[in-house]
Amino acid sequence: MRSIPLTLAIAVLACTFPLQAGWFSNDEEVQQAKHVADLLREPTKLISQAQAAFDKGDLEESIRLFAEARDQLREIEEQEDTAGTAFASLRLKKFHCISMLDALALQRANTQDRRQAVTNTEDLEARLAKERATVTEERAAAAKAKALPQPPSDAQLLAEAEAALAKAKPIAEDAANVLEKVEEEVRQATKAFEEAAKRNTAADAAAFLAQSEATKASAQTGGITKAQEAANQAQAEAREAQEALKTARAQLEDATARRKVAEINASRAQSEVNEATLRVQTLRQAIAEQKAREEKARKAQEALEAEELLKRQAEAQRLAAEQRARVEAAQAKQKAEDKAKAEADQKEKTAAIAWCEELWHLKRVDALEQRLTECAGKWPEQPEFIVLLAKLRLTQNRPDDALELVAMVPSEGNSGVQARLVAAGAYLVKNRPEEAMRVLEEAMKAAPNAPAPYFNMAVTLLRLPGVDPDRSLAAGYYTKSVELGGKRSSVIERRLGMEE
């Protein structure tokens, strides 16, 4: 993989010296980037929460949050024209959500399959134990010793479901009551706002008329009259009415926002009641069907002879052994296929990274951005694509987007160091050199033998004459960079007075 720290250093220099801010940036693009960042703020928060839930092992919560983030991104696509490059980060986040949802759904399905397999084996062992019990008590005791732990019965699950339903109903009722109260508050706030608006209008009109009368009186008498004092009083009352209107508007907005939250809570609570009700009904039906099957099996079991029971036990054990052998063979085959697929995928990723690096060095921005978006969506766990996209955003004078992207990159390894270098450049663009220094110090700790962090620290210190008045610190970092194999810069050496 081709190294890129020097290119980033050049981008940092472009922010340090009076050069043009980026390759292809303008005010319209900056405004568009800010607009996109505002739109993506809430989905980004949900994605972070989903990742945190996944790290904690809460699979269902992670799936819910990723799905909610995906739905919000789709709503943005329906409301906005997202075809341009400014929305590349939106497409990246949507691809990330879809990829994670697919992976989490597969993981959940595998977990359920494993649980089902255990349940089936357990039913077989329980049936064999019951059959052995009719032959001898000793064989029954041996079978019980070998039996797997019993899973929760449908009756236990039903009791839990009924308890959950009983718990969900008052919560839903409370949520509905809260919504009703908040709606009443909204109505009261609306009424108060309308009354304040009327008072404000009346006060403005009174102030206008009083001022008109005062102007006429002043023209006739040539001095301050009672009419002028009345006008001053009317203006003061108008200002008070305006303040009251502002207060009423703020209260109305607050009540409206709380009503939205209450509506969401009430809807979710009612959904939980509906789900719990459906689960109770399903379990009751399953229990009834299970009882019917058990009664039928019991009557059939009583008609079997001991010799037939032993034959069935032997046959069941043989089938179980064959099933285990088939499962093991399938697992071995799947493992080999997964390994081959992983190797092919790794080769494809390596080639894609190399091609993106080449596009970066050739400054083929449009092709690079399209390729990065595709690759990041296909391999969301691969940090090189995100780092390179963040570098592209930095050169486009979109430092906030760059910071948002590098925040998605793990801090370990070379990609973590590259992400910190991009973050330092973004902070310099935002005129926050102290933050840039902090990030560069982290990069030095993570990669003490990499020249780029020292070079960029020297550039950053040139922005802080109060910290390094004689530029000795900057010179030390620059020298360290060269000693570690970094290229020399005539511009930096001239600034540091190090020219030969």
C-alpha positions, 0 to 999 in steps of 0.5 A: 500500500502506498504511503500518504503522510507527505500528501497530508502534510502538503494539505496542512501547509496549504492551511498554514501559508496564504494559499488557496484553501482547497482544490475545488471549494467555493462558498456554495459548496461550503454552505452545502456541506454545512447543510449536509452535516446538519441533516446527518447529525441525528443519523450519525448519533443513532449509528454511534449508539447502535455500534455501542449496543453491538459492542455490549452484546445487545444484538436486538437494540443494535439492529433497532438503532441501525434500522432507525438510522437507515430509515432516517437516511432514506427520508433525507434521500426522499426530501433532498437531491442527494445525487451530488458529491456533497451527499457522498457521506450520506450514501456511505452511512446508508451503505454502512447501516445496510451492511451492518443490518445484514450481518446482524440479521445473519448472526441472529439467524445463526443464533436461533438455528443453534438454539433450535438444534439444541431444543431438537436434541433435547426433545429426543433425549427426553423421549428416550429417557421416558422410553427407558423409564418403562423398561428399568429404573436404572436405565431411566436414571442413566438417561436423566444423568445424560439429558441436556438442561431443559429449556423454558417450557411454553407455559413458562414463556406464557407466564413471562409474556402475560407478565410483560403484557400486564407491565406494558398496559399501564405504561401505555396508559401512562404514555397516553395520559401524558400525551393528553396532558401535553396536548392540553398544554399545547392548546393552552400555550397556543391560546396564550400565544394568540392572546399575546399576539393580539396584545402585541398588535394592539400595543404596537398600534397604540404606540404608533398612534401615540407617537403620531399625536406626540409628533403633531403636538411637538410641531405645534408647541416646539417642546416635550408635551404630555402627548410625548410622555404618553407616546413614551409610555405606549412604546414601553408597553409595546416593548413589554408586549413584544417580550410577552409574545417572545415568552409565549412563542418559546412556551408554545415551541417547548410544548410542541416539542414535548408533544412530539416526544409524548406521541413517539412514547405513546406509539412505542408503548402501544406497539409493545402492548400489541406485540405482547398481546400477540405473543400471549395469543401465539403461546396459548395456541402453541400450548394447546397444540402441544397438549394435543400432540402430547396426548396423542403421543402418550396413547401411541407410546403405551401401545409399544412393547419394550423390544420395540422401544429398544430398537427405536432407541438404537435407531434414534441414536444412529440417526443422531450420529449420522446427523452430527456427521452431516453437520460436521461435514457441512461445517467443514465445507462452509469453513473452507468456502468462507476461507476461500471467499475471505481470501478472494475478498482480501485480494479485491480489497487490496486492489481497490485500496491501491486503485483509490490511492492511485486516483488520489495521487492523480487528483482524479477527484470525481472518479475517486469520490465515486470509487470510495463511496462504492468501496466504503459501502461494500467494505464498511469495516475497512478504514483505508477508504474512510481515511482517504475520503476524509482526506478528500473532504479536507482538500475540498475545505470541508473540515467538519465532514473530515472530522466526522469521517475520521471519528469512525476510524479505529485508533489502532494501526496505521489507519488510526495514525492517518486518521489523526493526521487528517484530524490535525489538518482539519483542526488547522483549517478551523483555526484550532491549532491547540486541538491539532497539537493534541491529536498530533501528540496522540499520533506520535505516541501511536507511531513514534517512528513515523515522520509525518506527525513530527513534520505536521507538529512543526507546521502547527507550531509555526501558527503559534508564535506565542507558544514557540517564539524562537521557533526552536520547538518547531525546528526540533520537530522538523529535524526529527521528521527528517531524521526519521526519513521524511522529505525536506521542505525548503519552505519550512526551512526558510521559515525556520531560518535553517537554509544552508 
